[in-house]
Amino acid sequence: MNLISLGQSDLKVTPICLGTMTFGEQVDEASAHAILDRAVERGVNFIDTAEMYAVPTRAETCGATETIIGNWFARRPGMRNRVVLASKVAGPSRATPWIRAGAGMTAADITASCEGSLKRLQTDVIDLYQIHWPERHVPAFGQMYFNPEKDHSETPILEQLKALDGLVRAGKVRHIGLSNETPYGVHEFVRLAEQHGLARVVSVQNPYALLNRSWENAMDESCHRLQISLLAYSPLGYGLLSGKYDASGTTGPDAPAAGRLALFESMRKQRWGRAESLEVARLYNQLARDHGLTPTQMALAFCYTKWQVASTILGVTTVAQLDEDIDVWGTQLSPKVLEDIDAIRKQYRDPAQ
């Protein structure tokens, strides 16, 4: 895997990133360290985490993922310098009062969150520090439409950006990014950075998968022209695009016991748990089989080879899963497969948007 530059930064990352939100919930510390070791062994140099992880988020495991990664750094001398480390400050509370009180995300909140992450990660600097979701109201996490009546913001984007810039100037953060953003948000962060001489966003971490290609509805043009990189998360649609739920569905005695959607009712209430998401996933999975591919191979190869994607974030619970996902690298989808994929999307659009 060739290294790529994130946005206009000097961060050189692999086009595969190890996501870690399962660490501390589905994956214990020893298993997490084995997965981290294997990822580096396979050439992956990019790790993504967040202050609110593990997922599903709850008070008892908030920050657990960063602690596990910090312990890994402590037990692997020199490893911190071998990887690009990304983390995120949580946006305003989404029924998560254990992260912070109130509905805002002030400059003080951002600074305090970064300090907490640095301590848990046992490092002096975070290479890429991202806002996990916007402070203002946006159609995200399964909401499809912007509603001005719900619009509420306590912390202007400029204040957020100045706080992030302060962390960069203090040497605690190297570069900044966004997540679950919209074209307006991206353009506003860039406009204000250029107007005030502040740190410029280098990446956006948004969902991108066969079940949710909403990135291609304006975000791809915006970020291409602004030279901002996409970090694609949920490329397997919470397992729907692996085929493991095709026969059983996500509930019932035959559902895969270790699957996220089978384990956690709260996740089944989200966009990936919609009946239409499973229905359309089955169509994509059968298309893969018809072309001699596994569902996982087709879904990941789709993300790995799209010009819009800088790095694809993999979420795994075992070393075997990690190996299977990395082994897909280099797989090329034929023009016929891509044509058939687009035909399904034309009919069903983005059921997990």
C-alpha positions in Angstrom: 0.0 0.0 0.0 1.4 3.4 -1.0 1.2 6.2 1.5 -1.1 9.1 0.7 -1.2 12.6 2.0 -4.2 13.8 3.9 -5.5 17.0 2.4 -2.8 19.6 2.2 -1.0 18.2 5.3 2.3 16.4 5.7 0.5 13.4 7.2 1.3 10.3 5.2 -1.2 7.5 5.8 -2.0 4.1 4.4 -5.3 3.8 2.4 -6.5 1.4 5.1 -7.1 2.7 8.6 -7.8 0.6 11.7 -10.9 1.8 13.4 -11.1 0.9 17.1 -14.6 1.5 18.4 -15.1 -2.2 19.2 -12.1 -2.1 21.7 -13.4 -2.1 25.3 -16.8 -3.5 24.4 -16.7 -6.4 22.0 -12.9 -6.7 22.1 -10.9 -7.1 25.3 -7.5 -5.4 25.8 -5.4 -8.5 25.0 -7.3 -9.1 21.8 -7.2 -5.5 20.9 -3.4 -5.4 21.3 -3.2 -8.5 19.0 -5.3 -6.7 16.4 -3.1 -3.6 16.6 0.1 -5.7 16.3 -1.3 -7.5 13.3 -2.4 -4.3 11.6 1.1 -2.8 11.9 2.6 -6.1 10.8 0.4 -6.0 7.7 1.6 -2.5 6.8 -1.2 -0.3 8.2 0.1 2.9 9.8 -3.1 4.7 10.5 -5.3 4.2 13.7 -8.5 6.0 14.5 -10.3 6.3 17.8 -12.4 8.8 19.8 -13.0 10.0 23.4 -16.5 8.5 23.4 -15.5 5.0 22.4 -16.2 2.1 23.0 -19.5 1.8 21.0 -22.3 1.6 21.8 -21.4 4.4 24.1 -22.1 4.2 27.8 -20.6 5.7 30.9 -18.8 2.5 31.9 -16.8 2.3 28.7 -16.4 5.9 27.7 -12.7 6.4 27.1 -11.9 2.7 27.4 -10.7 2.5 23.8 -8.2 5.2 24.1 -6.9 3.7 27.3 -6.4 0.3 25.6 -4.4 2.0 22.8 -2.4 4.0 25.3 -1.5 0.8 27.1 -0.4 -0.7 23.8 1.9 2.2 23.1 3.3 1.9 26.7 4.0 -1.8 26.1 5.5 -1.4 22.6 8.4 1.0 22.8 8.8 3.0 19.7 5.4 2.1 18.3 3.9 5.5 18.8 6.4 6.9 16.2 5.4 4.3 13.7 1.7 5.2 13.4 -0.5 8.1 12.6 -2.9 8.5 15.5 -6.3 10.1 15.0 -8.9 10.8 17.7 -12.0 12.9 18.1 -13.7 15.3 20.4 -17.3 14.5 20.9 -19.9 17.0 19.7 -22.6 18.3 21.9 -24.3 15.8 24.1 -26.5 13.2 22.3 -27.9 11.7 25.5 -24.3 11.2 26.7 -24.0 13.3 29.8 -21.0 11.3 31.0 -18.9 13.0 28.2 -19.8 16.5 29.2 -22.7 18.5 30.6 -24.8 20.9 28.7 -25.7 21.1 25.0 -22.7 23.1 23.7 -19.1 22.4 22.7 -17.1 25.4 23.9 -13.4 26.1 23.4 -12.9 25.0 27.0 -14.7 21.7 26.2 -12.5 21.0 23.2 -9.3 21.7 25.1 -10.4 19.6 28.1 -11.4 16.7 25.8 -8.0 16.8 24.0 -6.1 16.8 27.3 -8.2 13.8 28.5 -7.4 11.9 25.2 -3.7 12.7 25.4 -3.6 11.3 28.9 -5.5 8.1 28.1 -3.5 7.6 24.9 -0.2 8.1 26.8 1.1 10.4 24.1 2.2 14.0 23.8 0.5 14.7 20.5 -2.4 13.5 18.4 -1.7 13.6 14.7 -5.2 14.2 13.6 -7.8 15.6 15.9 -11.4 15.6 14.6 -14.7 17.0 15.7 -16.8 13.8 15.9 -20.1 15.5 14.9 -21.1 19.1 14.3 -22.0 21.4 17.2 -24.9 22.7 15.2 -28.0 20.8 14.0 -27.3 18.8 10.9 -29.0 15.8 9.1 -26.6 13.1 10.4 -26.8 9.6 11.9 -29.8 8.6 9.9 -31.6 12.0 9.8 -32.2 12.8 6.2 -33.3 16.5 6.2 -32.0 19.7 7.6 -34.7 21.4 9.7 -34.2 25.1 10.5 -36.6 24.8 13.4 -34.2 22.5 15.1 -31.2 24.7 14.5 -29.4 25.5 17.7 -25.7 26.5 18.3 -24.0 27.7 21.4 -20.4 27.8 20.0 -19.7 29.5 16.7 -17.6 27.6 14.2 -14.9 30.3 14.5 -14.7 29.7 18.3 -14.3 26.0 17.7 -11.7 26.5 15.0 -9.7 28.9 17.3 -9.7 26.3 20.0 -8.4 23.6 17.6 -5.8 26.0 16.2 -4.7 26.7 19.8 -4.1 23.0 20.3 -2.0 22.9 17.1 0.0 25.9 18.1 0.6 24.3 21.5 2.0 21.2 19.8 -0.7 18.9 21.2 -2.3 18.3 17.8 -0.6 18.2 14.4 -3.6 18.6 12.1 -7.4 18.9 12.4 -10.4 17.2 10.8 -14.1 16.9 10.8 -16.6 14.0 10.9 -20.3 13.6 10.0 -20.1 16.9 8.2 -22.0 18.7 5.4 -20.8 20.8 2.5 -21.7 23.9 4.4 -19.7 22.9 7.4 -16.6 22.0 5.4 -16.7 25.3 3.4 -17.2 27.4 6.5 -14.3 25.8 8.4 -12.1 26.4 5.4 -13.3 29.9 4.8 -12.7 30.9 8.4 -9.3 29.3 8.5 -8.2 31.1 5.5 -9.7 34.4 6.6 -8.2 34.3 10.1 -4.9 32.4 9.5 -6.0 29.4 11.5 -5.4 25.6 11.1 -7.0 24.2 8.0 -9.1 21.1 8.0 -7.3 18.2 6.2 -10.0 15.4 6.3 -13.6 14.6 6.8 -14.6 11.2 8.3 -18.1 10.3 7.0 -20.0 7.1 6.2 -19.3 5.7 2.7 -20.5 2.3 1.7 -22.7 0.6 -0.9 -25.7 1.3 1.4 -24.8 4.9 1.9 -23.2 6.8 -1.0 -24.6 10.2 0.1 -21.0 11.5 0.0 -21.4 11.6 -3.8 -24.2 14.1 -3.5 -22.1 17.3 -3.3 -19.6 16.4 -0.6 -17.3 14.8 -3.1 -17.1 17.9 -5.3 -16.7 20.2 -2.3 -13.8 18.2 -0.7 -12.1 17.6 -4.1 -12.0 21.3 -4.9 -11.0 22.2 -1.3 -8.3 19.4 -1.2 -9.8 17.7 1.8 -9.6 13.9 2.1 -12.4 11.5 2.9 -11.9 8.9 5.6 -14.7 6.4 4.8 -16.3 4.7 7.8 -18.6 1.7 8.0 -17.6 0.3 4.6 -19.3 -3.0 5.5 -22.5 -1.3 6.8 -22.1 -2.7 10.3 -21.7 -6.2 8.9 -24.8 -6.1 6.5 -22.4 -6.1 3.5 -20.5 -9.1 4.8 -23.4 -11.3 4.1 -23.6 -12.7 7.6 -27.1 -11.5 8.2 -28.5 -12.5 4.8 -30.2 -15.7 5.9 -31.0 -14.9 9.5 -31.6 -11.2 9.7 -30.3 -9.3 12.7 -32.4 -10.9 15.4 -33.6 -14.3 16.4 -31.9 -17.6 17.3 -30.0 -17.9 14.0 -28.5 -14.4 14.0 -24.7 -14.3 14.3 -24.1 -14.1 18.0 -21.0 -11.8 17.7 -22.6 -9.4 15.2 -23.0 -5.8 16.3 -26.5 -5.6 15.0 -27.4 -8.8 16.7 -25.8 -7.9 20.0 -27.0 -4.4 20.5 -30.6 -3.3 20.2 -29.7 0.3 20.2 -27.8 -0.2 17.0 -30.7 -1.9 15.3 -32.7 1.3 15.9 -30.2 3.2 13.8 -29.8 3.5 10.0 -27.9 0.2 9.6 -30.7 -1.6 11.4 -33.5 -0.5 9.1 -35.3 -3.3 7.3 -34.7 -1.6 4.0 -30.9 -1.5 4.7 -30.9 -5.3 5.1 -33.1 -5.8 2.1 -30.8 -3.8 -0.2 -27.6 -5.3 1.4 -28.9 -8.7 0.3 -29.2 -7.5 -3.3 -25.6 -6.3 -3.2 -24.4 -9.5 -1.5 -26.0 -11.7 -4.1 -24.6 -9.5 -6.9 -21.1 -10.2 -5.4 -21.7 -13.9 -5.4 -23.0 -13.8 -9.0 -19.7 -12.3 -10.0 -17.6 -14.8 -8.1 -16.8 -12.5 -5.2 -17.6 -12.7 -1.5 -19.8 -9.8 -0.3 -16.9 -8.5 1.8 -14.6 -8.5 -1.2 -17.0 -6.5 -3.3 -18.0 -4.0 -0.6 -14.4 -3.2 0.4 -13.0 -3.2 -3.1 -15.7 -0.7 -4.0 -14.4 1.7 -1.3 -10.7 0.9 -1.8 -10.8 1.8 -5.5 -13.1 4.9 -5.5 -11.4 8.1 -6.3 -13.4 9.9 -3.6 -11.8 7.8 -0.8 -8.4 8.6 0.7 -8.5 5.9 3.5 -11.1 3.3 4.4 -11.6 2.7 8.1 -12.0 -1.0 9.1 -13.8 -2.1 12.2 -13.0 -5.6 13.3 -13.3 -7.8 16.3 -10.7 -10.5 15.5 -7.3 -10.8 13.8 -8.9 -13.1 11.2 -11.4 -10.4 10.2 -8.6 -7.9 9.9 -6.6 -10.3 7.6 -9.7 -11.0 5.5 -10.3 -7.2 5.0 -6.7 -6.3 4.3 -6.4 -9.2 1.8 -9.1 -7.5 -0.3 -6.6 -4.7 -1.1 -5.7 -4.9 -4.7 -9.0 -6.4 -5.9 -10.4 -4.6 -8.9 -14.1 -4.6 -9.8 -14.9 -5.1 -13.4 -16.9 -2.5 -15.4 -19.8 -4.9 -15.4 -19.8 -5.2 -11.6 -19.6 -1.4 -11.2 -22.5 -1.1 -13.7 -24.6 -3.5 -11.8 -23.8 -1.8 -8.5 -25.0 1.5 -9.9 -28.1 -0.1 -11.2 -29.1 -1.2 -7.7 -28.3 2.3 -6.3 -30.4 3.9 -9.0 -33.4 1.9 -7.9 -32.9 1.9 -4.1 -30.6 4.9 -3.5 -29.1 5.1 0.0 -31.2 3.1 2.5 -28.7 3.7 5.3 -28.3 7.4 4.8 
